């Protein structure tokens, strides 16, 4: 009887051990990590906008609140040059075809074709539209730019996004 009991306990452990799925830690390339992070970021932003809208807030109001939260993270001496350089870095992180089409000591105009191609192709993801997404980014950056005495305007046109930053 003791042997039967011991064998049943051992078999239980063996079955439980073999019944589990084996997982392994993936080893994505840097490009896969970058694309995955961008995918997660975009989807989190869209989800945040959708949640805010369900609570009665517009994408613009949310963007302004986020801009207010971001301001303390900026160096107070950022100014026009620092803000434009950040904007160029940020938008080249979203798109491969960023271009400066006009620049002076007072104004920079940046264009690019897309920020989140899946959203732009579908029009709506997770309950938020490409217009909501653009409005959110425009409002967020307007607040930060305004903190430095700058103006920021982002529009989505037929050929893509257009950003104008002025002193």
GUNU-753298 format. One record per residue (C-alpha): residue in three letters; x, y, z. Coordinates in steps of 0.25 Angstrom, whole numbers, plus 5000, padded with zeros to 4 digits. Layout:
{atom ALA; {X; Y; Z}}
...
% end
This chain:
{atom UNK; {5000; 5000; 5000}}
{atom UNK; {5011; 5009; 5003}}
{atom UNK; {5018; 5007; 4990}}
{atom UNK; {5005; 5010; 4982}}
{atom UNK; {5003; 5023; 4990}}
{atom UNK; {5018; 5027; 4987}}
{atom UNK; {5017; 5023; 4973}}
{atom UNK; {5004; 5031; 4971}}
{atom UNK; {5010; 5044; 4978}}
{atom UNK; {5023; 5042; 4969}}
{atom UNK; {5014; 5041; 4957}}
{atom UNK; {5006; 5053; 4961}}
{atom UNK; {5018; 5062; 4961}}
{atom UNK; {5023; 5056; 4948}}
{atom UNK; {5010; 5059; 4941}}
{atom UNK; {5009; 5073; 4947}}
{atom UNK; {5023; 5076; 4942}}
{atom UNK; {5021; 5071; 4928}}
{atom UNK; {5007; 5077; 4927}}
{atom UNK; {5013; 5091; 4928}}
{atom UNK; {5017; 5099; 4916}}
{atom UNK; {5031; 5102; 4915}}
{atom UNK; {5034; 5117; 4912}}
{atom UNK; {5047; 5123; 4908}}
{atom UNK; {5052; 5138; 4908}}
{atom UNK; {5052; 5143; 4894}}
{atom UNK; {5064; 5150; 4888}}
{atom UNK; {5059; 5161; 4879}}
{atom UNK; {5068; 5169; 4870}}
{atom UNK; {5069; 5184; 4873}}
{atom UNK; {5060; 5187; 4861}}
{atom UNK; {5050; 5177; 4867}}
{atom UNK; {5051; 5184; 4881}}
{atom UNK; {5049; 5198; 4875}}
{atom UNK; {5037; 5194; 4866}}
{atom UNK; {5031; 5187; 4878}}
{atom UNK; {5033; 5199; 4887}}
{atom UNK; {5027; 5208; 4877}}
{atom UNK; {5015; 5199; 4875}}
{atom UNK; {5013; 5198; 4890}}
{atom UNK; {5014; 5214; 4891}}
{atom UNK; {5005; 5217; 4880}}
{atom UNK; {4994; 5207; 4885}}
{atom UNK; {4996; 5212; 4900}}
{atom UNK; {4994; 5226; 4895}}
{atom UNK; {4981; 5222; 4887}}
{atom UNK; {4976; 5215; 4899}}
{atom UNK; {4978; 5227; 4908}}
{atom UNK; {4971; 5236; 4898}}
{atom UNK; {4959; 5226; 4897}}
{atom UNK; {4958; 5225; 4913}}
{atom UNK; {4959; 5240; 4914}}
{atom UNK; {4948; 5242; 4904}}
{atom UNK; {4939; 5232; 4911}}
{atom UNK; {4941; 5241; 4923}}
{atom UNK; {4936; 5253; 4916}}
{atom UNK; {4950; 5259; 4912}}
{atom UNK; {4954; 5262; 4898}}
{atom UNK; {4967; 5258; 4892}}
{atom UNK; {4971; 5273; 4892}}
{atom UNK; {4968; 5274; 4907}}
{atom UNK; {4976; 5261; 4910}}
{atom UNK; {4988; 5266; 4902}}
{atom UNK; {4988; 5280; 4909}}
{atom UNK; {4988; 5272; 4923}}
{atom UNK; {4999; 5263; 4918}}
{atom UNK; {5007; 5275; 4913}}
{atom UNK; {5006; 5281; 4927}}
{atom UNK; {5011; 5268; 4933}}
{atom UNK; {5023; 5268; 4924}}
{atom UNK; {5028; 5282; 4926}}
{atom UNK; {5035; 5280; 4939}}
{atom UNK; {5044; 5269; 4931}}
{atom UNK; {5049; 5280; 4922}}
{atom UNK; {5062; 5288; 4924}}
{atom UNK; {5057; 5302; 4927}}
{atom UNK; {5068; 5307; 4917}}
{atom UNK; {5063; 5298; 4905}}
{atom UNK; {5058; 5310; 4897}}
{atom UNK; {5056; 5309; 4882}}
{atom UNK; {5068; 5301; 4877}}
{atom UNK; {5066; 5291; 4888}}
{atom UNK; {5051; 5289; 4885}}
{atom UNK; {5053; 5288; 4870}}
{atom UNK; {5064; 5278; 4872}}
{atom UNK; {5055; 5270; 4881}}
{atom UNK; {5044; 5271; 4872}}
{atom UNK; {5052; 5266; 4860}}
{atom UNK; {5058; 5254; 4869}}
{atom UNK; {5043; 5251; 4873}}
{atom UNK; {5037; 5251; 4859}}
{atom UNK; {5049; 5243; 4853}}
{atom UNK; {5046; 5233; 4864}}
{atom UNK; {5032; 5231; 4858}}
{atom UNK; {5034; 5233; 4843}}
{atom UNK; {5045; 5230; 4833}}
{atom UNK; {5043; 5242; 4824}}
{atom UNK; {5044; 5254; 4833}}
{atom UNK; {5048; 5267; 4825}}
{atom UNK; {5051; 5281; 4829}}
{atom UNK; {5045; 5289; 4817}}
{atom UNK; {5047; 5303; 4823}}
{atom UNK; {5056; 5308; 4834}}
{atom UNK; {5061; 5321; 4840}}
{atom UNK; {5065; 5326; 4854}}
{atom UNK; {5050; 5329; 4856}}
{atom UNK; {5043; 5318; 4849}}
{atom UNK; {5044; 5303; 4845}}
{atom UNK; {5034; 5295; 4837}}
{atom UNK; {5035; 5280; 4837}}
{atom UNK; {5028; 5270; 4829}}
{atom UNK; {5026; 5255; 4829}}
{atom UNK; {5017; 5245; 4823}}
{atom UNK; {5012; 5237; 4836}}
{atom UNK; {5013; 5235; 4850}}
{atom UNK; {5005; 5222; 4852}}
{atom UNK; {5002; 5215; 4839}}
{atom UNK; {4993; 5205; 4844}}
{atom UNK; {4984; 5216; 4850}}
{atom UNK; {4985; 5224; 4838}}
{atom UNK; {4981; 5213; 4829}}
{atom UNK; {4969; 5208; 4838}}
{atom UNK; {4965; 5222; 4842}}
{atom UNK; {4961; 5217; 4856}}
{atom UNK; {4968; 5208; 4866}}
{atom UNK; {4964; 5205; 4881}}
{atom UNK; {4953; 5215; 4879}}
{atom UNK; {4961; 5227; 4875}}
{atom UNK; {4963; 5233; 4862}}
{atom UNK; {4975; 5238; 4854}}
{atom UNK; {4969; 5252; 4857}}
{atom UNK; {4969; 5250; 4872}}
{atom UNK; {4983; 5245; 4871}}
{atom UNK; {4988; 5257; 4863}}
{atom UNK; {4980; 5266; 4872}}
{atom UNK; {4986; 5260; 4885}}
{atom UNK; {5000; 5262; 4880}}
{atom UNK; {4997; 5276; 4875}}
{atom UNK; {4991; 5280; 4888}}
{atom UNK; {5003; 5273; 4897}}
{atom UNK; {5014; 5280; 4889}}
{atom UNK; {5006; 5294; 4888}}
{atom UNK; {5007; 5294; 4904}}
{atom UNK; {5021; 5290; 4904}}
{atom UNK; {5025; 5300; 4893}}
{atom UNK; {5017; 5311; 4900}}
{atom UNK; {5025; 5309; 4913}}
{atom UNK; {5037; 5313; 4905}}
{atom UNK; {5030; 5325; 4898}}
{atom UNK; {5029; 5317; 4885}}
{atom UNK; {5017; 5313; 4877}}
{atom UNK; {5015; 5300; 4871}}
{atom UNK; {5005; 5295; 4861}}
{atom UNK; {5003; 5281; 4856}}
{atom UNK; {4993; 5278; 4844}}
{atom UNK; {4990; 5265; 4837}}
{atom UNK; {4988; 5269; 4822}}
{atom UNK; {4986; 5260; 4810}}
{atom UNK; {5001; 5257; 4808}}
{atom UNK; {5004; 5255; 4823}}
{atom UNK; {5008; 5263; 4835}}
{atom UNK; {5012; 5277; 4835}}
{atom UNK; {5018; 5284; 4848}}
{atom UNK; {5022; 5298; 4849}}
{atom UNK; {5030; 5303; 4861}}
{atom UNK; {5032; 5318; 4863}}
{atom UNK; {5039; 5328; 4873}}
% end
